[in-house]
Amino acid sequence: MMSNEVLKAIYERRSVRDFSPMPVDEQQVMEIIRAGSWAPSGLNNQPWRFVVVKDAKAKEEIAGKTRYGHIIEAAPVIVSVFLDRKAMYHEVKDIQAIGACLQNMLLAAHAQGLGAVWLGEILKNKEKVSEIVSLPSHLELMAVVAIGHPAQRNQTSERKGLDELILKII
Ligand SMILES: Cc1cc2nc3c(=O)[nH]c(=O)nc-3n(C[C@H](O)[C@H](O)[C@H](O)COP(=O)(O)O)c2cc1C
């Protein structure tokens, strides 16, 4: 029995890859991006930038850049997350911060009853995605988040046990 809401969201969030065609409320998308923007970052440099894509034609073009394109096409909205290389101060730490931003976004989608999935396979074509959305080269694609109303809520997942993960307690 999970009593804490944050812990409950962490454990109950699942990647959602099937969406109903129902559009996503603009305010809910903004809440997802706001939650992302409240992630921690080194020196509070907030190196994340976002592109919201709802337009079916643009979505189709982006979908063509990953083998998970069917997920992008089915999602009423995608948010592409970019690292602003002009705002960077430390490669590893800035990329870690973007990861925290992405996890906040997934949790915010889940908290609002939406489904979302973090898509990374598309990074093999990150320059092409930047071109499609007309962004200059200092903005580097980190992930695409596909968002929508879940078509079903039966997703399951597995994790290794802590006995495998904790190397030592000294
Ligand atoms: C860096 C990263 C890249 C990912 N790329 C993809 C992807 O390209 N396609 C996809 O369907 N899921 C992708 N995922 C989602 C993972 O498959 C998923 O998080 C994992 O299987 C655990 O399932 P859960 O999110 O339901 O707990 C990615 C997740 C991360 C963190």
The ligand as an SDF file (V2000), in Angstrom:
LIG
                    3D

 31 33  0  0  0  0  0  0  0  0999 V2000
   16.9310    6.9060  -22.8330 C   0  0  0  0  0  0  0  0  0  0  0  0
   15.6530    6.1730  -23.1470 C   0  0  0  0  0  0  0  0  0  0  0  0
   15.3360    5.8740  -24.4620 C   0  0  0  0  0  0  0  0  0  0  0  0
   14.1480    5.2050  -24.7700 C   0  0  0  0  0  0  0  0  0  0  0  0
   13.8380    5.0080  -26.0780 N   0  0  0  0  0  0  0  0  0  0  0  0
   12.6740    4.3700  -26.4030 C   0  0  0  0  0  0  0  0  0  0  0  0
   12.2940    4.2290  -27.7700 C   0  0  0  0  0  0  0  0  0  0  0  0
   12.9840    4.6840  -28.6870 O   0  0  0  0  0  0  0  0  0  0  0  0
   11.1480    3.5560  -28.0410 N   0  0  0  0  0  0  0  0  0  0  0  0
   10.3320    3.0650  -27.0490 C   0  0  0  0  0  0  0  0  0  0  0  0
    9.3040    2.4680  -27.3740 O   0  0  0  0  0  0  0  0  0  0  0  0
   10.6470    3.2330  -25.7380 N   0  0  0  0  0  0  0  0  0  0  0  0
   11.7850    3.8690  -25.3920 C   0  0  0  0  0  0  0  0  0  0  0  0
   12.1010    4.0890  -24.0640 N   0  0  0  0  0  0  0  0  0  0  0  0
   11.2130    3.5890  -22.9940 C   0  0  0  0  0  0  0  0  0  0  0  0
   11.7790    2.3400  -22.3110 C   0  0  0  0  0  0  0  0  0  0  0  0
   11.6540    1.2400  -23.1730 O   0  0  0  0  0  0  0  0  0  0  0  0
   11.0220    2.0890  -20.9790 C   0  0  0  0  0  0  0  0  0  0  0  0
   11.1850    3.1950  -20.1290 O   0  0  0  0  0  0  0  0  0  0  0  0
   11.5170    0.8330  -20.2700 C   0  0  0  0  0  0  0  0  0  0  0  0
   11.2260   -0.3140  -21.0250 O   0  0  0  0  0  0  0  0  0  0  0  0
   10.8810    0.6510  -18.8740 C   0  0  0  0  0  0  0  0  0  0  0  0
    9.4610    0.6240  -18.9730 O   0  0  0  0  0  0  0  0  0  0  0  0
    8.5570    1.6570  -18.1630 P   0  0  0  0  0  0  0  0  0  0  0  0
    8.8990    3.0460  -18.6490 O   0  0  0  0  0  0  0  0  0  0  0  0
    7.1280    1.3000  -18.4730 O   0  0  0  0  0  0  0  0  0  0  0  0
    8.8720    1.5030  -16.7040 O   0  0  0  0  0  0  0  0  0  0  0  0
   13.2780    4.7760  -23.7260 C   0  0  0  0  0  0  0  0  0  0  0  0
   13.5920    5.1050  -22.4050 C   0  0  0  0  0  0  0  0  0  0  0  0
   14.7370    5.8200  -22.1060 C   0  0  0  0  0  0  0  0  0  0  0  0
   15.0160    6.2250  -20.6760 C   0  0  0  0  0  0  0  0  0  0  0  0
  1  2  1  0
  2  3  1  0
  2 30  2  0
  3  4  2  0
  4  5  1  0
  4 28  1  0
  5  6  2  0
  6  7  1  0
  6 13  1  0
  7  8  2  0
  7  9  1  0
  9 10  1  0
 10 11  2  0
 10 12  1  0
 12 13  2  0
 13 14  1  0
 14 15  1  0
 14 28  1  0
 15 16  1  0
 16 17  1  0
 16 18  1  0
 18 19  1  0
 18 20  1  0
 20 21  1  0
 20 22  1  0
 22 23  1  0
 23 24  1  0
 24 25  2  0
 24 26  1  0
 24 27  1  0
 28 29  2  0
 29 30  1  0
 30 31  1  0
M  END
$$$$
